[in-house]
Amino acid sequence: MKKIIKFVAYFVGSLLLAFVGLLAYVALRGIPSYTPEPVNLKVEITPERVAHGAKLSSVLCGVCHGNDKNILAGKLLVDIPKEFGTIYAANITQHPQTGIGKWTDGEIARLLRTGVRPDGQYIPNYMPKFVNMSDEDLASIIAYLRSDLPAVQAYDLKQTQSTPSFLVKLLCNFVMKPNPMPQQPIIQPDTTDIVRLGRYLVAGRYDCYPCHSADFTKINEVEPEKSLGYLGGGNMLYNLEGKEMYTANITMDEETGIGTWTEEEFVNTLRYGKRKDGTLLKYPMLPYPVMTETEAKAIFAYLKTVPKIKNQVKKNL
C-alpha cells in the first residue's frame, strides 16, 4: 500500500512539475515568431482601387487604427476583451520608421492574410486575418495604404507595445497559428448569385463572423463556418465607457435571432444603425453607410441559408 501511495505521489508531483515547466516555457517564450514566407506582389495603384480601398478601410481598418485626428496611426483598443491583455493597434501610416512605409506590397498582403509581420512576429486573433478576401479587394486596400489620402500619410508616432495576456501567449503557442497563403487566385463573386455574394461579404470582405460568433479564441479563419457558434452571437466586447457589450445573434432563429426581421429592417440596421425596435446601434457595433444596398441585401439573403442557432444573447443596456 505504501508503495502505491508513493507511486501516486511521485506521479502527481511529476505532473505538477511538468505543468509548472509548461507555464514557465509559455511565459518566457511569449508569442512565437515565424520565418516569413516570401510573397511576390506589386499592386498597380489606380483611382478605382484607391476609392474602393478607402471604402473597405473605413469598415475594416479605421475603427481600430484611426486616432482622434482620423489618421491611421493606431491607438489603445478599449473594446478588446480584457482577458486578451492591453492591446494597441499599430501605426499603419506611410512613415518609414514608425509606420509601414518601408513594407513591400507582398509584406502587407502576407500580414493581412496570415498574421505574420515582416520581422516574423505573429499577431494574434485580436487583429482579423483576411484569408478569404478576394485578390482584388486585398489589392485595393494596399493601393489605399499607398495613396496620397490624408489618413495614411506618414505620421511619426511609435505606437505603444501591446502586452498580451498569458492566455493569448498560451493560445498562440498551441492553438492560434499563422494562416497559409492562398495557393490559388481568390476571385470576387459577382452580383448574379446573391447568396454566394452574401457569404463572401460576411466571411471574406467585411469579416462579420469573428464578432458575431461565440468566442474569439475559437474562430476558424480558414473555414469560417467551422467557428464556434457561427453567427449566433454572444461574443463579449466593451464600449467606450468600459461596459460589457454582447454581439447579436444574426442567424434566422425566430426567438433569439433575426428570423422575424424583414429585408428592409435588416438593411436599415446595417447601413443606418436603426434596429427593428427603433433603437440605435451602440458602439462597438457601428452602422456602415458605405455598404451598398445590394451588399446589405446579399448579406440578408446569405443569412437565410445559415443554420439557425438558438442563443439568447444578454441584452445590452
Buried (B, 14 or more C-beta within 10 A) or exposed (E): EEEEEEEEEEEEEEEEEEEEEEEEEBEEEBBBEBEBEEBEBEBEBEEEBBBBBBBBBBBBBBBBBBBEEEBBBBBEBBBBBEEBBBBBBBBBBBBEEBBBBEBBBBBBBBBBBBBBBBEEBBBBBBBBBBBBBBBEBBBBBBBBBBBEBEBBBBBEBEBEEBEBBEBBBBBBBEEBBBBEBBEEEBEEBEEEEBBBBBBBBBBBBBBBBBBBBBBBBBBBBEEBBEBBBBBBBBBBBBBEEEEEBBBBBBBBBEEBBBBEBEEEBBBBBBBEBBBBEEEEBBBBBEBBEEBEEEBBBBBBBBBBEBEBBEBEBEEBE
